[in-house]
Amino acid sequence: MDLPFHQTIATPLRQKVIQIHDRLCAVYGCPIAYFSNHDPLSELISALLSHRTKNADSHRAFQQLTRQFPTWQAVRDAPTLEVERAIASCTWAEQKAPRIQQVLRLVGEQTQEKWSLDFLGEMPVTEARAWLESLPGVGPKTSAAVLSFSRLRRRALAVDSHHHRVAIRLGLIAANVAVGASHAILEAQLPEDWTAQQVYDNHEVMMLHGQKCCYYRNPACDRCAVLDLCPVGQERMKQA
């Protein structure tokens, strides 16, 4: 009988993951404070706005949307063009406005107009993620963000493009593994007894390392805290 995926993780790989985590935590300071205290529905809308958008621009769009409309029901019922104008600072506002309204219609139906996703906090994480991912436009990154970043503070690993790039260079995932597929692989590599805070920290330090050291172009391998664990970095240093 096949073992669950998390039980097939080789001990050396898990040791490497922990070593990377500990070193990056020493650099970036763990535990890292949660950056958001949104309720889960607000976090869902914020995450949908953030797709392919800089954080500052998506934050501005969210702030304008919530200033202009007093409730999520009002966003759902507004003319789509008004929603699009409110979120104009984010990319593809013309696509995101009708998608957000579609999601809000479904949420309204499935919560009997209660406009709360707090019930996700009572569900097993796998079931909560499946519920979220049944909504249009919601994939693994968004479902993890809603559960982890919102005030639910659930144990779910989000993977953004920086995190993904660092994981590939460190040899934690193959180069051909897409961001979406990487969520299950990278989360399965983490110790099962880690808390939600530790899982959140893991995402944050991997993301921060991608932003501050392991750049898309010209990574600063000479000052990388995990260079000896990084096959790509070691090869780059040999060629320097």
Secondary structure, DSSP 8 states (H G I E B T S, - for coil): ----GGGGS-HHHHHHHHHHHHHHHHHHTSS---S----HHHHHHHHHHHTTS-HHHHHHHHHHHHHH-SSHHHHHHS-HHHHHHHTTTSTTHHHHHHHHHHHHHHHHHHTTT----GGGGGS-HHHHHHHHHTSTT--HHHHHHHHHHSTT--S-----HHHHHHHHHTTSS-TT--HHHHHHHHHHTS-TT--HHHHHHHHHHHHHHHHHTS-SSS--GGG-TTGGG-HHHHHHHHH-
